[in-house]
Amino acid sequence: GAVVSQHPSWVICKSGTSVKIECRSLDFQATTMFWYRQFPKQSLMLMATSNEGSKATYEQGVEKDKFLINHASLTLSTLTVTSAHPEDSSFYICSASSGQESNTEAFFGQGTRLTVV
Amino acid sequence: QKEVEQNSGPLSVPEGAIASLNCTYSDRGSQSFFWYRQYSGKSPELIMSIYSNGDKEDGRFTAQLNKASQYVSLLIRDSQPSDSATYLCAESRGTSYGKLTFGQGTILTVHP
C-alpha cells in the first residue's frame, strides 16, 4: 500500500502554545487528506477533510480557528493546534486518498501523540 | 443513535479458535465498509474492505456484508495471540471517498 508519513510521532507542549503536525503522502498525490482525533479508549473521530488548494471542511463541533488545516500541495497537509490546552491532548491521525471514486482506499499516517501540559 | 455500532467487548478467545466480530450501521447510503486493526498506541491498519453483499476472504480473515440487515462482520480463523488488538469497523458513503465513520471498536484478546 501507499505510504503516508506523519511528523512528529509525539510532542509535548506547554498550555497556550501552538503545535504543527505534518502529514505527507510519500509515493502518491493525495487530492484529499483527512484528520482524525482519538481520545484514550475511544474511537477515531473525523475532525476535518482537507482538499488541496481549497479550504478544509470541518466536522460539526470542531473549531476551525483552533485547528488550522493547510493543504498547500498534493503531498502535504498540516494541522496546527493553536493555543493548545490540556483537553486537546489526544492522538491525532491523518489519512490520505488519491482518488475520487467511492471505493478508493485512504492510507493512514502513524499518528501523533500530543500532550499539553 | 450511533452511525456505526460495535460490541466493545472485550472478546476473549483461545488460540486457534475463530473470533467473530460484528458491526451494524444505520445509514442505508453507506457503500463501503472496512475493518481495521489497531494496536495500542498505533494508527489503524486496514485488514479488509468490502463493498458488495456476501463474503470476502483474505487468508485467515473473512468479511461478511449484508446490506439488507445493515450488518458487517469479520471472522478471524485460527486466531493467534498476535491478533490481540482493537478491531474497528468503519463505513464510507459513496460520495465521501476515504471519509470514514468508525465504530467504537471491539477489543479482542487471544489467549494461549
Chai-1 contact restraints between the chains, C-beta under 6 A:
chainA,res_idxA,chainB,res_idxB,connection_type,confidence,min_distance_angstrom,max_distance_angstrom,comment,restraint_id
A,S43,B,F102,contact,1.0,0.0,6.0,A-B,restraint_1
A,S43,B,Q104,contact,1.0,0.0,6.0,A-B,restraint_2
A,S43,B,G105,contact,1.0,0.0,6.0,A-B,restraint_3
A,L44,B,F102,contact,1.0,0.0,6.0,A-B,restraint_4
A,T49,B,K99,contact,1.0,0.0,6.0,A-B,restraint_5
A,I93,B,S43,contact,1.0,0.0,6.0,A-B,restraint_6
A,S97,B,Y97,contact,1.0,0.0,6.0,A-B,restraint_7
A,S97,B,G98,contact,1.0,0.0,6.0,A-B,restraint_8
A,Q100,B,Y97,contact,1.0,0.0,6.0,A-B,restraint_9
A,S102,B,Q31,contact,1.0,0.0,6.0,A-B,restraint_10
A,S102,B,S32,contact,1.0,0.0,6.0,A-B,restraint_11
A,S102,B,G94,contact,1.0,0.0,6.0,A-B,restraint_12
A,S102,B,Y97,contact,1.0,0.0,6.0,A-B,restraint_13
A,N103,B,S32,contact,1.0,0.0,6.0,A-B,restraint_14
A,N103,B,Y51,contact,1.0,0.0,6.0,A-B,restraint_15
A,T104,B,Y97,contact,1.0,0.0,6.0,A-B,restraint_16
A,A106,B,G98,contact,1.0,0.0,6.0,A-B,restraint_17
A,F108,B,S43,contact,1.0,0.0,6.0,A-B,restraint_18
A,F108,B,P44,contact,1.0,0.0,6.0,A-B,restraint_19
A,Q110,B,S43,contact,1.0,0.0,6.0,A-B,restraint_20
A,G111,B,S43,contact,1.0,0.0,6.0,A-B,restraint_21
